[in-house]
Amino acid sequence: MAMLRYNALLFLILLVSNEMVVTEAEECMTYSDISTYYCIDFGDCDYDCVTMEGALGGVCVQDPYISCYCYFLC
């Protein structure tokens, strides 16, 4: 799971550093409904996205106490 988060972080860095990548990747990202996914802290100060059924998925974005949503990479 930590590797997934690390890869997602690297991907976000690439998005910031390369506008062409951002354009292509934006079409490839889907954002979850806030009512479907929520973020929980597993004790390592790193938040994960969890479905209401308890399944892990996506990457948590923003502060979970303010506006939490999850995105998925193609």
PDB file with one MODEL, atoms N, CA, C and O in Angstrom:
MODEL        1
ATOM      1  N   MET A   1       0.822  -1.201   0.000  1.00  0.00           N
ATOM      2  CA  MET A   1       0.000   0.000   0.000  1.00  0.00           C
ATOM      3  C   MET A   1       0.863   1.261   0.000  1.00  0.00           C
ATOM      4  O   MET A   1       0.529   2.250  -0.652  1.00  0.00           O
ATOM      5  N   ALA A   2       1.966   1.217   0.731  1.00  0.00           N
ATOM      6  CA  ALA A   2       2.863   2.370   0.769  1.00  0.00           C
ATOM      7  C   ALA A   2       3.446   2.648  -0.619  1.00  0.00           C
ATOM      8  O   ALA A   2       3.637   3.803  -0.999  1.00  0.00           O
ATOM      9  N   MET A   3       3.725   1.582  -1.368  1.00  0.00           N
ATOM     10  CA  MET A   3       4.280   1.743  -2.709  1.00  0.00           C
ATOM     11  C   MET A   3       3.264   2.409  -3.623  1.00  0.00           C
ATOM     12  O   MET A   3       3.629   3.236  -4.459  1.00  0.00           O
ATOM     13  N   LEU A   4       1.995   2.057  -3.472  1.00  0.00           N
ATOM     14  CA  LEU A   4       0.945   2.673  -4.273  1.00  0.00           C
ATOM     15  C   LEU A   4       0.892   4.170  -4.008  1.00  0.00           C
ATOM     16  O   LEU A   4       0.785   4.970  -4.937  1.00  0.00           O
ATOM     17  N   ARG A   5       0.967   4.543  -2.733  1.00  0.00           N
ATOM     18  CA  ARG A   5       0.947   5.963  -2.377  1.00  0.00           C
ATOM     19  C   ARG A   5       2.170   6.671  -2.950  1.00  0.00           C
ATOM     20  O   ARG A   5       2.065   7.794  -3.442  1.00  0.00           O
ATOM     21  N   TYR A   6       3.337   6.016  -2.887  1.00  0.00           N
ATOM     22  CA  TYR A   6       4.566   6.599  -3.404  1.00  0.00           C
ATOM     23  C   TYR A   6       4.456   6.810  -4.911  1.00  0.00           C
ATOM     24  O   TYR A   6       4.858   7.853  -5.426  1.00  0.00           O
ATOM     25  N   ASN A   7       3.915   5.827  -5.613  1.00  0.00           N
ATOM     26  CA  ASN A   7       3.750   5.950  -7.059  1.00  0.00           C
ATOM     27  C   ASN A   7       2.765   7.062  -7.410  1.00  0.00           C
ATOM     28  O   ASN A   7       2.971   7.791  -8.381  1.00  0.00           O
ATOM     29  N   ALA A   8       1.710   7.194  -6.634  1.00  0.00           N
ATOM     30  CA  ALA A   8       0.734   8.253  -6.871  1.00  0.00           C
ATOM     31  C   ALA A   8       1.375   9.621  -6.653  1.00  0.00           C
ATOM     32  O   ALA A   8       1.099  10.564  -7.394  1.00  0.00           O
ATOM     33  N   LEU A   9       2.224   9.726  -5.644  1.00  0.00           N
ATOM     34  CA  LEU A   9       2.930  10.981  -5.380  1.00  0.00           C
ATOM     35  C   LEU A   9       3.853  11.330  -6.539  1.00  0.00           C
ATOM     36  O   LEU A   9       3.906  12.481  -6.973  1.00  0.00           O
ATOM     37  N   LEU A  10       4.581  10.334  -7.039  1.00  0.00           N
ATOM     38  CA  LEU A  10       5.456  10.567  -8.189  1.00  0.00           C
ATOM     39  C   LEU A  10       4.641  11.023  -9.392  1.00  0.00           C
ATOM     40  O   LEU A  10       5.066  11.911 -10.131  1.00  0.00           O
ATOM     41  N   PHE A  11       3.489  10.427  -9.588  1.00  0.00           N
ATOM     42  CA  PHE A  11       2.627  10.788 -10.706  1.00  0.00           C
ATOM     43  C   PHE A  11       2.174  12.241 -10.587  1.00  0.00           C
ATOM     44  O   PHE A  11       2.158  12.976 -11.575  1.00  0.00           O
ATOM     45  N   LEU A  12       1.804  12.653  -9.366  1.00  0.00           N
ATOM     46  CA  LEU A  12       1.379  14.036  -9.158  1.00  0.00           C
ATOM     47  C   LEU A  12       2.516  15.008  -9.425  1.00  0.00           C
ATOM     48  O   LEU A  12       2.292  16.092  -9.965  1.00  0.00           O
ATOM     49  N   ILE A  13       3.730  14.635  -9.054  1.00  0.00           N
ATOM     50  CA  ILE A  13       4.895  15.479  -9.332  1.00  0.00           C
ATOM     51  C   ILE A  13       5.084  15.625 -10.838  1.00  0.00           C
ATOM     52  O   ILE A  13       5.381  16.711 -11.335  1.00  0.00           O
ATOM     53  N   LEU A  14       4.907  14.517 -11.557  1.00  0.00           N
ATOM     54  CA  LEU A  14       5.005  14.571 -13.014  1.00  0.00           C
ATOM     55  C   LEU A  14       3.924  15.471 -13.607  1.00  0.00           C
ATOM     56  O   LEU A  14       4.175  16.201 -14.565  1.00  0.00           O
ATOM     57  N   LEU A  15       2.729  15.418 -13.038  1.00  0.00           N
ATOM     58  CA  LEU A  15       1.646  16.264 -13.531  1.00  0.00           C
ATOM     59  C   LEU A  15       1.999  17.733 -13.391  1.00  0.00           C
ATOM     60  O   LEU A  15       1.744  18.529 -14.295  1.00  0.00           O
ATOM     61  N   VAL A  16       2.581  18.091 -12.264  1.00  0.00           N
ATOM     62  CA  VAL A  16       2.929  19.485 -12.011  1.00  0.00           C
ATOM     63  C   VAL A  16       4.060  19.932 -12.924  1.00  0.00           C
ATOM     64  O   VAL A  16       4.079  21.079 -13.370  1.00  0.00           O
ATOM     65  N   SER A  17       4.996  19.046 -13.203  1.00  0.00           N
ATOM     66  CA  SER A  17       6.185  19.425 -13.951  1.00  0.00           C
ATOM     67  C   SER A  17       6.003  19.357 -15.469  1.00  0.00           C
ATOM     68  O   SER A  17       6.858  19.845 -16.208  1.00  0.00           O
ATOM     69  N   ASN A  18       4.927  18.775 -15.937  1.00  0.00           N
ATOM     70  CA  ASN A  18       4.760  18.608 -17.369  1.00  0.00           C
ATOM     71  C   ASN A  18       3.306  18.857 -17.772  1.00  0.00           C
ATOM     72  O   ASN A  18       2.433  18.023 -17.532  1.00  0.00           O
ATOM     73  N   GLU A  19       3.058  20.020 -18.390  1.00  0.00           N
ATOM     74  CA  GLU A  19       1.683  20.394 -18.728  1.00  0.00           C
ATOM     75  C   GLU A  19       1.038  19.407 -19.688  1.00  0.00           C
ATOM     76  O   GLU A  19      -0.161  19.145 -19.602  1.00  0.00           O
ATOM     77  N   MET A  20       1.835  18.857 -20.605  1.00  0.00           N
ATOM     78  CA  MET A  20       1.292  17.905 -21.559  1.00  0.00           C
ATOM     79  C   MET A  20       0.774  16.657 -20.835  1.00  0.00           C
ATOM     80  O   MET A  20      -0.272  16.116 -21.192  1.00  0.00           O
ATOM     81  N   VAL A  21       1.500  16.214 -19.835  1.00  0.00           N
ATOM     82  CA  VAL A  21       1.066  15.060 -19.051  1.00  0.00           C
ATOM     83  C   VAL A  21      -0.229  15.386 -18.323  1.00  0.00           C
ATOM     84  O   VAL A  21      -1.125  14.547 -18.232  1.00  0.00           O
ATOM     85  N   VAL A  22      -0.327  16.612 -17.801  1.00  0.00           N
ATOM     86  CA  VAL A  22      -1.540  17.023 -17.087  1.00  0.00           C
ATOM     87  C   VAL A  22      -2.744  16.922 -18.011  1.00  0.00           C
ATOM     88  O   VAL A  22      -3.786  16.385 -17.634  1.00  0.00           O
ATOM     89  N   THR A  23      -2.594  17.439 -19.217  1.00  0.00           N
ATOM     90  CA  THR A  23      -3.708  17.430 -20.162  1.00  0.00           C
ATOM     91  C   THR A  23      -4.170  16.008 -20.458  1.00  0.00           C
ATOM     92  O   THR A  23      -5.371  15.736 -20.478  1.00  0.00           O
ATOM     93  N   GLU A  24      -3.231  15.106 -20.688  1.00  0.00           N
ATOM     94  CA  GLU A  24      -3.593  13.733 -20.996  1.00  0.00           C
ATOM     95  C   GLU A  24      -4.163  13.018 -19.774  1.00  0.00           C
ATOM     96  O   GLU A  24      -5.107  12.235 -19.885  1.00  0.00           O
ATOM     97  N   ALA A  25      -3.589  13.290 -18.626  1.00  0.00           N
ATOM     98  CA  ALA A  25      -3.982  12.563 -17.424  1.00  0.00           C
ATOM     99  C   ALA A  25      -5.343  13.007 -16.907  1.00  0.00           C
ATOM    100  O   ALA A  25      -6.080  12.200 -16.342  1.00  0.00           O
ATOM    101  N   GLU A  26      -5.687  14.281 -17.092  1.00  0.00           N
ATOM    102  CA  GLU A  26      -6.968  14.772 -16.588  1.00  0.00           C
ATOM    103  C   GLU A  26      -8.129  13.997 -17.211  1.00  0.00           C
ATOM    104  O   GLU A  26      -9.137  13.742 -16.552  1.00  0.00           O
ATOM    105  N   GLU A  27      -7.985  13.631 -18.464  1.00  0.00           N
ATOM    106  CA  GLU A  27      -9.025  12.855 -19.131  1.00  0.00           C
ATOM    107  C   GLU A  27      -9.107  11.457 -18.543  1.00  0.00           C
ATOM    108  O   GLU A  27     -10.133  10.783 -18.643  1.00  0.00           O
ATOM    109  N   CYS A  28      -8.015  11.035 -17.931  1.00  0.00           N
ATOM    110  CA  CYS A  28      -7.913   9.682 -17.428  1.00  0.00           C
ATOM    111  C   CYS A  28      -8.317   9.549 -15.957  1.00  0.00           C
ATOM    112  O   CYS A  28      -8.405   8.436 -15.440  1.00  0.00           O
ATOM    113  N   MET A  29      -8.558  10.652 -15.295  1.00  0.00           N
ATOM    114  CA  MET A  29      -8.890  10.611 -13.871  1.00  0.00           C
ATOM    115  C   MET A  29     -10.395  10.686 -13.666  1.00  0.00           C
ATOM    116  O   MET A  29     -11.087  11.431 -14.359  1.00  0.00           O
ATOM    117  N   THR A  30     -10.893   9.920 -12.722  1.00  0.00           N
ATOM    118  CA  THR A  30     -12.291  10.030 -12.336  1.00  0.00           C
ATOM    119  C   THR A  30     -12.344  10.332 -10.853  1.00  0.00           C
ATOM    120  O   THR A  30     -11.577   9.773 -10.069  1.00  0.00           O
ATOM    121  N   TYR A  31     -13.235  11.202 -10.475  1.00  0.00           N
ATOM    122  CA  TYR A  31     -13.360  11.595  -9.077  1.00  0.00           C
ATOM    123  C   TYR A  31     -14.584  10.933  -8.474  1.00  0.00           C
ATOM    124  O   TYR A  31     -15.656  10.891  -9.079  1.00  0.00           O
ATOM    125  N   SER A  32     -14.401  10.420  -7.273  1.00  0.00           N
ATOM    126  CA  SER A  32     -15.490   9.704  -6.641  1.00  0.00           C
ATOM    127  C   SER A  32     -16.504  10.669  -6.036  1.00  0.00           C
ATOM    128  O   SER A  32     -16.204  11.835  -5.781  1.00  0.00           O
ATOM    129  N   ASP A  33     -17.674  10.166  -5.821  1.00  0.00           N
ATOM    130  CA  ASP A  33     -18.704  10.894  -5.101  1.00  0.00           C
ATOM    131  C   ASP A  33     -18.305  10.901  -3.623  1.00  0.00           C
ATOM    132  O   ASP A  33     -17.931   9.867  -3.070  1.00  0.00           O
ATOM    133  N   ILE A  34     -18.388  12.068  -2.995  1.00  0.00           N
ATOM    134  CA  ILE A  34     -17.993  12.176  -1.589  1.00  0.00           C
ATOM    135  C   ILE A  34     -18.814  11.238  -0.709  1.00  0.00           C
ATOM    136  O   ILE A  34     -18.328  10.752   0.312  1.00  0.00           O
ATOM    137  N   SER A  35     -20.049  10.989  -1.105  1.00  0.00           N
ATOM    138  CA  SER A  35     -20.900  10.118  -0.295  1.00  0.00           C
ATOM    139  C   SER A  35     -20.504   8.648  -0.428  1.00  0.00           C
ATOM    140  O   SER A  35     -20.879   7.830   0.412  1.00  0.00           O
ATOM    141  N   THR A  36     -19.758   8.309  -1.463  1.00  0.00           N
ATOM    142  CA  THR A  36     -19.361   6.925  -1.697  1.00  0.00           C
ATOM    143  C   THR A  36     -18.037   6.593  -1.024  1.00  0.00           C
ATOM    144  O   THR A  36     -17.862   5.505  -0.475  1.00  0.00           O
ATOM    145  N   TYR A  37     -17.109   7.539  -1.073  1.00  0.00           N
ATOM    146  CA  TYR A  37     -15.786   7.324  -0.500  1.00  0.00           C
ATOM    147  C   TYR A  37     -15.526   8.318   0.625  1.00  0.00           C
ATOM    148  O   TYR A  37     -16.007   9.451   0.602  1.00  0.00           O
ATOM    149  N   TYR A  38     -14.765   7.872   1.594  1.00  0.00           N
ATOM    150  CA  TYR A  38     -14.316   8.797   2.626  1.00  0.00           C
ATOM    151  C   TYR A  38     -12.897   8.412   3.004  1.00  0.00           C
ATOM    152  O   TYR A  38     -12.447   7.301   2.723  1.00  0.00           O
ATOM    153  N   CYS A  39     -12.197   9.336   3.642  1.00  0.00           N
ATOM    154  CA  CYS A  39     -10.793   9.083   3.960  1.00  0.00           C
ATOM    155  C   CYS A  39     -10.636   8.765   5.431  1.00  0.00           C
ATOM    156  O   CYS A  39     -11.273   9.384   6.283  1.00  0.00           O
ATOM    157  N   ILE A  40      -9.788   7.802   5.723  1.00  0.00           N
ATOM    158  CA  ILE A  40      -9.492   7.479   7.112  1.00  0.00           C
ATOM    159  C   ILE A  40      -7.986   7.459   7.312  1.00  0.00           C
ATOM    160  O   ILE A  40      -7.228   7.179   6.384  1.00  0.00           O
ATOM    161  N   ASP A  41      -7.564   7.759   8.533  1.00  0.00           N
ATOM    162  CA  ASP A  41      -6.146   7.762   8.866  1.00  0.00           C
ATOM    163  C   ASP A  41      -5.812   6.419   9.494  1.00  0.00           C
ATOM    164  O   ASP A  41      -6.427   6.021  10.484  1.00  0.00           O
ATOM    165  N   PHE A  42      -4.839   5.721   8.921  1.00  0.00           N
ATOM    166  CA  PHE A  42      -4.452   4.412   9.432  1.00  0.00           C
ATOM    167  C   PHE A  42      -3.374   4.503  10.514  1.00  0.00           C
ATOM    168  O   PHE A  42      -2.759   3.497  10.870  1.00  0.00           O
ATOM    169  N   GLY A  43      -3.149   5.714  11.034  1.00  0.00           N
ATOM    170  CA  GLY A  43      -2.224   5.875  12.136  1.00  0.00           C
ATOM    171  C   GLY A  43      -0.833   6.320  11.720  1.00  0.00           C
ATOM    172  O   GLY A  43       0.027   6.556  12.568  1.00  0.00           O
ATOM    173  N   ASP A  44      -0.609   6.436  10.405  1.00  0.00           N
ATOM    174  CA  ASP A  44       0.708   6.873   9.947  1.00  0.00           C
ATOM    175  C   ASP A  44       0.634   8.272   9.344  1.00  0.00           C
ATOM    176  O   ASP A  44       1.507   8.673   8.575  1.00  0.00           O
ATOM    177  N   CYS A  45      -0.405   9.001   9.698  1.00  0.00           N
ATOM    178  CA  CYS A  45      -0.613  10.362   9.186  1.00  0.00           C
ATOM    179  C   CYS A  45      -0.744  10.376   7.667  1.00  0.00           C
ATOM    180  O   CYS A  45      -0.496  11.401   7.031  1.00  0.00           O
ATOM    181  N   ASP A  46      -1.126   9.263   7.093  1.00  0.00           N
ATOM    182  CA  ASP A  46      -1.318   9.166   5.652  1.00  0.00           C
ATOM    183  C   ASP A  46      -2.739   8.652   5.436  1.00  0.00           C
ATOM    184  O   ASP A  46      -3.095   7.578   5.919  1.00  0.00           O
ATOM    185  N   TYR A  47      -3.531   9.408   4.723  1.00  0.00           N
ATOM    186  CA  TYR A  47      -4.944   9.061   4.567  1.00  0.00           C
ATOM    187  C   TYR A  47      -5.182   8.188   3.349  1.00  0.00           C
ATOM    188  O   TYR A  47      -4.538   8.343   2.311  1.00  0.00           O
ATOM    189  N   ASP A  48      -6.103   7.285   3.497  1.00  0.00           N
ATOM    190  CA  ASP A  48      -6.478   6.399   2.397  1.00  0.00           C
ATOM    191  C   ASP A  48      -7.964   6.538   2.121  1.00  0.00           C
ATOM    192  O   ASP A  48      -8.746   6.896   3.001  1.00  0.00           O
ATOM    193  N   CYS A  49      -8.335   6.249   0.889  1.00  0.00           N
ATOM    194  CA  CYS A  49      -9.742   6.268   0.512  1.00  0.00           C
ATOM    195  C   CYS A  49     -10.377   4.921   0.824  1.00  0.00           C
ATOM    196  O   CYS A  49      -9.791   3.872   0.558  1.00  0.00           O
ATOM    197  N   VAL A  50     -11.552   4.957   1.377  1.00  0.00           N
ATOM    198  CA  VAL A  50     -12.252   3.743   1.753  1.00  0.00           C
ATOM    199  C   VAL A  50     -13.710   3.881   1.316  1.00  0.00           C
ATOM    200  O   VAL A  50     -14.325   4.931   1.499  1.00  0.00           O
ATOM    201  N   THR A  51     -14.253   2.812   0.739  1.00  0.00           N
ATOM    202  CA  THR A  51     -15.667   2.846   0.372  1.00  0.00           C
ATOM    203  C   THR A  51     -16.501   2.654   1.630  1.00  0.00           C
ATOM    204  O   THR A  51     -15.985   2.255   2.675  1.00  0.00           O
ATOM    205  N   MET A  52     -17.777   2.938   1.523  1.00  0.00           N
ATOM    206  CA  MET A  52     -18.672   2.738   2.656  1.00  0.00           C
ATOM    207  C   MET A  52     -18.715   1.262   3.044  1.00  0.00           C
ATOM    208  O   MET A  52     -19.017   0.923   4.188  1.00  0.00           O
ATOM    209  N   GLU A  53     -18.411   0.386   2.083  1.00  0.00           N
ATOM    210  CA  GLU A  53     -18.385  -1.049   2.357  1.00  0.00           C
ATOM    211  C   GLU A  53     -17.055  -1.478   2.985  1.00  0.00           C
ATOM    212  O   GLU A  53     -16.916  -2.617   3.430  1.00  0.00           O
ATOM    213  N   GLY A  54     -16.079  -0.563   3.020  1.00  0.00           N
ATOM    214  CA  GLY A  54     -14.807  -0.861   3.655  1.00  0.00           C
ATOM    215  C   GLY A  54     -13.680  -1.215   2.711  1.00  0.00           C
ATOM    216  O   GLY A  54     -12.567  -1.488   3.162  1.00  0.00           O
ATOM    217  N   ALA A  55     -13.936  -1.219   1.413  1.00  0.00           N
ATOM    218  CA  ALA A  55     -12.890  -1.569   0.457  1.00  0.00           C
ATOM    219  C   ALA A  55     -12.002  -0.358   0.172  1.00  0.00           C
ATOM    220  O   ALA A  55     -12.479   0.767   0.023  1.00  0.00           O
ATOM    221  N   LEU A  56     -10.710  -0.620   0.104  1.00  0.00           N
ATOM    222  CA  LEU A  56      -9.756   0.445  -0.178  1.00  0.00           C
ATOM    223  C   LEU A  56      -9.765   0.768  -1.667  1.00  0.00           C
ATOM    224  O   LEU A  56      -9.936  -0.122  -2.499  1.00  0.00           O
ATOM    225  N   GLY A  57      -9.582   2.039  -1.998  1.00  0.00           N
ATOM    226  CA  GLY A  57      -9.501   2.394  -3.401  1.00  0.00           C
ATOM    227  C   GLY A  57      -9.114   3.841  -3.597  1.00  0.00           C
ATOM    228  O   GLY A  57      -9.450   4.693  -2.774  1.00  0.00           O
ATOM    229  N   GLY A  58      -8.412   4.127  -4.674  1.00  0.00           N
ATOM    230  CA  GLY A  58      -8.086   5.499  -5.001  1.00  0.00           C
ATOM    231  C   GLY A  58      -7.042   6.106  -4.093  1.00  0.00           C
ATOM    232  O   GLY A  58      -6.426   5.423  -3.274  1.00  0.00           O
ATOM    233  N   VAL A  59      -6.854   7.401  -4.253  1.00  0.00           N
ATOM    234  CA  VAL A  59      -5.887   8.152  -3.460  1.00  0.00           C
ATOM    235  C   VAL A  59      -6.616   9.321  -2.835  1.00  0.00           C
ATOM    236  O   VAL A  59      -7.332  10.052  -3.520  1.00  0.00           O
ATOM    237  N   CYS A  60      -6.439   9.499  -1.547  1.00  0.00           N
ATOM    238  CA  CYS A  60      -7.119  10.574  -0.844  1.00  0.00           C
ATOM    239  C   CYS A  60      -6.491  11.916  -1.192  1.00  0.00           C
ATOM    240  O   CYS A  60      -5.268  12.058  -1.182  1.00  0.00           O
ATOM    241  N   VAL A  61      -7.326  12.893  -1.499  1.00  0.00           N
ATOM    242  CA  VAL A  61      -6.859  14.223  -1.872  1.00  0.00           C
ATOM    243  C   VAL A  61      -7.495  15.247  -0.946  1.00  0.00           C
ATOM    244  O   VAL A  61      -8.673  15.128  -0.609  1.00  0.00           O
ATOM    245  N   GLN A  62      -6.745  16.232  -0.539  1.00  0.00           N
ATOM    246  CA  GLN A  62      -7.173  17.310   0.350  1.00  0.00           C
ATOM    247  C   GLN A  62      -7.368  16.828   1.781  1.00  0.00           C
ATOM    248  O   GLN A  62      -7.262  15.640   2.085  1.00  0.00           O
ATOM    249  N   ASP A  63      -7.653  17.783   2.636  1.00  0.00           N
ATOM    250  CA  ASP A  63      -7.836  17.462   4.052  1.00  0.00           C
ATOM    251  C   ASP A  63      -9.154  16.720   4.239  1.00  0.00           C
ATOM    252  O   ASP A  63     -10.205  17.216   3.834  1.00  0.00           O
ATOM    253  N   PRO A  64      -9.111  15.539   4.847  1.00  0.00           N
ATOM    254  CA  PRO A  64     -10.334  14.737   4.957  1.00  0.00           C
ATOM    255  C   PRO A  64     -11.403  15.372   5.839  1.00  0.00           C
ATOM    256  O   PRO A  64     -12.572  14.991   5.767  1.00  0.00           O
ATOM    257  N   TYR A  65     -11.011  16.345   6.679  1.00  0.00           N
ATOM    258  CA  TYR A  65     -12.003  16.970   7.547  1.00  0.00           C
ATOM    259  C   TYR A  65     -12.704  18.131   6.844  1.00  0.00           C
ATOM    260  O   TYR A  65     -13.717  18.637   7.326  1.00  0.00           O
ATOM    261  N   ILE A  66     -12.158  18.546   5.705  1.00  0.00           N
ATOM    262  CA  ILE A  66     -12.744  19.672   4.984  1.00  0.00           C
ATOM    263  C   ILE A  66     -13.488  19.182   3.750  1.00  0.00           C
ATOM    264  O   ILE A  66     -14.717  19.239   3.689  1.00  0.00           O
ATOM    265  N   SER A  67     -12.735  18.703   2.774  1.00  0.00           N
ATOM    266  CA  SER A  67     -13.345  18.255   1.525  1.00  0.00           C
ATOM    267  C   SER A  67     -12.543  17.071   1.000  1.00  0.00           C
ATOM    268  O   SER A  67     -11.524  17.248   0.333  1.00  0.00           O
ATOM    269  N   CYS A  68     -13.000  15.888   1.300  1.00  0.00           N
ATOM    270  CA  CYS A  68     -12.257  14.704   0.930  1.00  0.00           C
ATOM    271  C   CYS A  68     -12.867  14.067  -0.305  1.00  0.00           C
ATOM    272  O   CYS A  68     -14.072  13.823  -0.367  1.00  0.00           O
ATOM    273  N   TYR A  69     -12.030  13.806  -1.272  1.00  0.00           N
ATOM    274  CA  TYR A  69     -12.482  13.034  -2.418  1.00  0.00           C
ATOM    275  C   TYR A  69     -11.336  12.169  -2.881  1.00  0.00           C
ATOM    276  O   TYR A  69     -10.192  12.378  -2.480  1.00  0.00           O
ATOM    277  N   CYS A  70     -11.632  11.207  -3.716  1.00  0.00           N
ATOM    278  CA  CYS A  70     -10.621  10.264  -4.163  1.00  0.00           C
ATOM    279  C   CYS A  70     -10.551  10.276  -5.681  1.00  0.00           C
ATOM    280  O   CYS A  70     -11.561  10.466  -6.360  1.00  0.00           O
ATOM    281  N   TYR A  71      -9.354  10.072  -6.204  1.00  0.00           N
ATOM    282  CA  TYR A  71      -9.236   9.954  -7.648  1.00  0.00           C
ATOM    283  C   TYR A  71      -8.597   8.622  -7.996  1.00  0.00           C
ATOM    284  O   TYR A  71      -7.929   8.003  -7.168  1.00  0.00           O
ATOM    285  N   PHE A  72      -8.806   8.197  -9.208  1.00  0.00           N
ATOM    286  CA  PHE A  72      -8.305   6.913  -9.683  1.00  0.00           C
ATOM    287  C   PHE A  72      -7.530   7.122 -10.962  1.00  0.00           C
ATOM    288  O   PHE A  72      -7.981   7.831 -11.861  1.00  0.00           O
ATOM    289  N   LEU A  73      -6.375   6.513 -11.048  1.00  0.00           N
ATOM    290  CA  LEU A  73      -5.577   6.619 -12.259  1.00  0.00           C
ATOM    291  C   LEU A  73      -5.932   5.462 -13.199  1.00  0.00           C
ATOM    292  O   LEU A  73      -6.184   4.341 -12.755  1.00  0.00           O
ATOM    293  N   CYS A  74      -5.947   5.753 -14.496  1.00  0.00           N
ATOM    294  CA  CYS A  74      -6.271   4.714 -15.479  1.00  0.00           C
ATOM    295  C   CYS A  74      -5.153   3.689 -15.546  1.00  0.00           C
ATOM    296  O   CYS A  74      -5.237   2.733 -16.316  1.00  0.00           O
TER     297      CYS A  74
ENDMDL
END
